[in-house]
Amino acid sequence: MYILYTVITSLVCFLILKWMKRRRYCTDVKRLDGKTVLITGGNSGIGKETAVALAIRGARVIIACRDVDKAQKAVREIKARSHNVNVVYMELDLANMRSIREFCTSFLQKEKRLNILINNAGIPSVLDWTDDNFSMCFGVNHLGHFLLTNLLLGRLKESAPSRVITLTCDNYKYQKLDFQDLNYNLLPFFTYCRSKLANIYFTQELARMTDGKGVTAYAVHPGYVQSNWTCHFSILFRILMQVIMFMFFVPCELGAQTVIYCAVSDTVTDNNGGYFTDCRPATLRPFAKDPGVAKKLWEASERLVRLA
Ligand SMILES: NC(=O)c1ccc[n+]([C@@H]2O[C@H](COP(=O)([O-])OP(=O)(O)OC[C@H]3O[C@@H](n4cnc5c(N)ncnc54)[C@H](OP(=O)(O)O)[C@@H]3O)[C@@H](O)[C@H]2O)c1
């Protein structure tokens, strides 16, 4: 009797977990021959899986990474898995504005096209400062990609129709932006939530500014994914998270599906500036759709990265 009870309970738990982890696959089979894709942080996790999928569809894939050894290893793996030799890496540290500017100069010299920019790289909830004294989450996740996208915007327009896909997170809803303290760096989880909320406003304002110019923008929540983000934390936290991730999080291949969907689907263009998860548009909390805040953040970001 006891054994039967244990088996039934385990089976029910297994089915509940399987149901919780259900995600859609991108079923659009569009090819990307002749298109150039740039993926920040493409050496790891969701970014690497996205790179493999888009290389399989025939795109030229450039992964922008801060660590040359990891980048070289990832390029070898992406080429082998996709059977596409048109995969390269370029060095980029999003925690350093000079590195971003140098990257863009080099990219614009070498690459004549940019059809899909995927702002994927990200730092989880850590308290640290970038080389330019921005809080690490806000600096890398938002400001770094803000500067990168702006410096590449001309090439995106020349390559129209083109897309900018920015990875955000459902956790955006736990915080609001404080314009008196955009570099908030107190509670690690909240710094991450704010940076991911900034990704959403950035996408909306970018879509508004490039409306009718052939560039569209999408924000993607990939789900909760078994990637390498725990490497920034202590060994104890990592062990705990491995168990939690195994139970509740999805593999990177599944986490990449909505990014792939936004890169290839023709229907997403009806939702320019939209927020997507699980291969479909999703609803944002009302405060995250405020065009006034989006514009204000854009202008503040321009000042912070000295763009204007
Ligand atoms: N995993 C999740 O559950 C989840 C949920 C919601 C949203 N997201 C978002 O998904 C995106 C991808 O994350 P992931 O889960 O795939 O994590 P990941 O495996 O840790 O990948 C993050 C990537 O970003 C790169 N990166 C970090 N700081 C950088 C910098 N200063 N300059 C250049 N590259 C940098 C990392 O490079 P290194 O390898 O050199 O560290 C790595 O390639 C992130 O934006 C994250 O916020 C993830």
The ligand as a Tripos MOL2 file, in Angstrom:
@<TRIPOS>MOLECULE
LIG
   48    52     1     0     0
SMALL
NO_CHARGES

@<TRIPOS>ATOM
      1 N1         17.9120   32.1410  -17.4500 N.am      1 LIG1
      2 C1         16.7290   32.6340  -17.1310 C.2       1 LIG1
      3 O1         15.9510   32.0080  -16.4110 O.2       1 LIG1
      4 C2         16.3100   33.9860  -17.6770 C.ar      1 LIG1
      5 C3         15.0220   34.4540  -17.3800 C.ar      1 LIG1
      6 C4         14.6250   35.6740  -17.8900 C.ar      1 LIG1
      7 C5         15.4960   36.4220  -18.6730 C.ar      1 LIG1
      8 N2         16.7430   35.9560  -18.9310 N.ar      1 LIG1
      9 C6         17.6310   36.8000  -19.7510 C.3       1 LIG1
     10 O2         18.1580   36.0320  -20.8180 O.3       1 LIG1
     11 C7         19.4050   36.5860  -21.2330 C.3       1 LIG1
     12 C8         20.4170   35.4710  -21.4350 C.3       1 LIG1
     13 O3         20.7530   34.9290  -20.1710 O.3       1 LIG1
     14 P1         21.0810   33.3970  -19.9170 P.3       1 LIG1
     15 O4         20.0300   32.8860  -19.0220 O.co2     1 LIG1
     16 O5         21.3510   32.6820  -21.1910 O.co2     1 LIG1
     17 O6         22.4190   33.5400  -19.0300 O.3       1 LIG1
     18 P2         23.9320   33.1210  -19.2730 P.3       1 LIG1
     19 O7         24.0350   31.6930  -19.7000 O.co2     1 LIG1
     20 O8         24.6420   33.5430  -18.0360 O.co2     1 LIG1
     21 O9         24.3790   34.0410  -20.4940 O.3       1 LIG1
     22 C9         24.6230   35.3940  -20.3260 C.3       1 LIG1
     23 C10        25.5680   35.8680  -21.3940 C.3       1 LIG1
     24 O10        25.8010   37.2660  -21.2160 O.3       1 LIG1
     25 C11        27.2000   37.4860  -21.2910 C.3       1 LIG1
     26 N3         27.6330   38.6890  -20.5910 N.ar      1 LIG1
     27 C12        27.5020   38.9780  -19.2860 C.ar      1 LIG1
     28 N4         28.0820   40.1640  -19.0230 N.ar      1 LIG1
     29 C13        28.6030   40.6260  -20.1880 C.ar      1 LIG1
     30 C14        29.3420   41.7680  -20.5560 C.ar      1 LIG1
     31 N5         29.7000   42.7020  -19.6570 N.pl3     1 LIG1
     32 N6         29.6970   41.9140  -21.8410 N.ar      1 LIG1
     33 C15        29.3730   40.9830  -22.7680 C.ar      1 LIG1
     34 N7         28.6850   39.8640  -22.4760 N.ar      1 LIG1
     35 C16        28.3160   39.6840  -21.1910 C.ar      1 LIG1
     36 C17        27.8100   36.2510  -20.6720 C.3       1 LIG1
     37 O11        29.2020   36.1590  -20.9810 O.3       1 LIG1
     38 P3         30.1910   35.2530  -20.0900 P.3       1 LIG1
     39 O12        29.9410   33.8350  -20.5010 O.co2     1 LIG1
     40 O13        31.5470   35.7490  -20.4550 O.co2     1 LIG1
     41 O14        29.8340   35.4920  -18.6490 O.co2     1 LIG1
     42 C18        26.9560   35.1780  -21.3190 C.3       1 LIG1
     43 O15        27.4010   34.9140  -22.6210 O.3       1 LIG1
     44 C19        19.7850   37.6010  -20.1670 C.3       1 LIG1
     45 O16        19.5150   38.8960  -20.6530 O.3       1 LIG1
     46 C20        18.8570   37.2780  -19.0060 C.3       1 LIG1
     47 O17        18.5650   38.4100  -18.2150 O.3       1 LIG1
     48 C21        17.1760   34.7490  -18.4590 C.ar      1 LIG1
@<TRIPOS>BOND
     1     1     2 1
     2     2     3 2
     3     2     4 1
     4     4     5 ar
     5     4    48 ar
     6     5     6 ar
     7     6     7 ar
     8     7     8 ar
     9     8     9 1
    10     8    48 ar
    11     9    10 1
    12     9    46 1
    13    10    11 1
    14    11    12 1
    15    11    44 1
    16    12    13 1
    17    13    14 1
    18    14    15 2
    19    14    16 1
    20    14    17 1
    21    17    18 1
    22    18    19 2
    23    18    20 1
    24    18    21 1
    25    21    22 1
    26    22    23 1
    27    23    24 1
    28    23    42 1
    29    24    25 1
    30    25    26 1
    31    25    36 1
    32    26    27 ar
    33    26    35 ar
    34    27    28 ar
    35    28    29 ar
    36    29    30 ar
    37    29    35 ar
    38    30    31 1
    39    30    32 ar
    40    32    33 ar
    41    33    34 ar
    42    34    35 ar
    43    36    37 1
    44    36    42 1
    45    37    38 1
    46    38    39 2
    47    38    40 1
    48    38    41 1
    49    42    43 1
    50    44    45 1
    51    44    46 1
    52    46    47 1
@<TRIPOS>SUBSTRUCTURE
     1 LIG1         1 GROUP 0 **** ****
